[in-house]
Amino acid sequence: MTIQPRSRSNSGSSDDSNAAFPSFEALAPTREFTTTPLTAENRVVVKGIPDVRLKVDAGPGCGGIAWLSGEVMSRYLAYRHRLEPHHLVGKTIVELGSGTGLVGIATAMLEPTAEVWATDQDCLVDLMQANADLNLLPVGSNLHIGELSWGEPITHVPAAADVVLAADCVYFEPAFPLLVQTLCDLAPVGKDTEILFAWKKRRKRFWAMLKKHFDWEVVMDDEPGAREVYTREGINLLRLHRRR
Ligand SMILES: C[S@@+](CC[C@H](N)C(=O)[O-])C[C@H]1O[C@@H](n2cnc3c(N)ncnc32)[C@H](O)[C@@H]1O
């Protein structure tokens, strides 16, 4: 089954950065959905934790379905956790543009001592919370669901995270400076914040903005063979470092 996000009526062409809303046509998966479709729920297999159960809902936009970048990041975190079980112990972790909540949920399941914030725009908070509940990570667990609109002051989420996660957040040009601002806010100069950034090759202009504040490197220590598979889908996994 291929799940197609509902498009906005005024979305225009996928390259029209002046459109009032992002166009989701350019984002619609061209592959079969990689998770196992159930009636209204999908399961994402991440080695080391129970399958992540996800309700999807294309109503709130592209974040309402799970994208391959999020699966790639979840599986990388799980692989790293197997190699270095202490890596995330006690960490404060913030996921940006979480959508269904997949990466945040997987991370909270992997490391119960970490405090994980899965964040997105207000319209996705209910879906993220529903998925947190579905995976037995209700309010009061180590997974916190919150609204965080890029570029806005960070109020509901810890301002200085140890780890920041962002999967498939580069697609709508007017949001690029907002995303860079939020990355800067969460990773202040002088703090050694780890930022993992999975992105699908779409827009190049973002990188010119990002490089004023961050350097980056390709994550090369993923599970053997994994990188070859996801780069064929146009996905890359990077680690960003705040410039001094
Ligand atoms: C392509 S989806 C990726 C969702 C999820 N990370 C995944 O990999 O499945 C992009 C996400 O970025 C979020 N997003 C876009 N603009 C945003 C903004 N200005 N503030 C916060 N989140 C935003 C969307 O709501 C959406 O959930």
The ligand as a Gaussian input file, in Angstrom:
#p B3LYP/6-31G(d) Opt

LIG

0 1
 C        8.826000      15.111000       5.802000
 S        8.187000      15.251000       7.424000
 C        9.271000      14.198000       8.344000
 C        8.595000      13.607000       9.539000
 C        9.446000      12.639000      10.344000
 N       10.643000      13.269000      10.860000
 C        9.800000      11.420000       9.547000
 O       10.996000      11.249000       9.180000
 O        8.911000      10.610000       9.266000
 C        8.760000      16.885000       7.912000
 C        8.307000      17.299000       9.314000
 O        8.779000      18.621000       9.607000
 C        7.744000      19.315000      10.280000
 N        7.879000      20.766000      10.101000
 C        7.835000      21.459000       8.951000
 N        7.938000      22.775000       9.170000
 C        8.052000      22.919000      10.513000
 C        8.194000      24.047000      11.369000
 N        8.228000      25.295000      10.880000
 N        8.284000      23.838000      12.694000
 C        8.261000      22.570000      13.195000
 N        8.133000      21.449000      12.429000
 C        8.023000      21.632000      11.110000
 C        6.481000      18.805000       9.609000
 O        5.323000      19.068000      10.381000
 C        6.796000      17.334000       9.452000
 O        6.408000      16.595000      10.555000

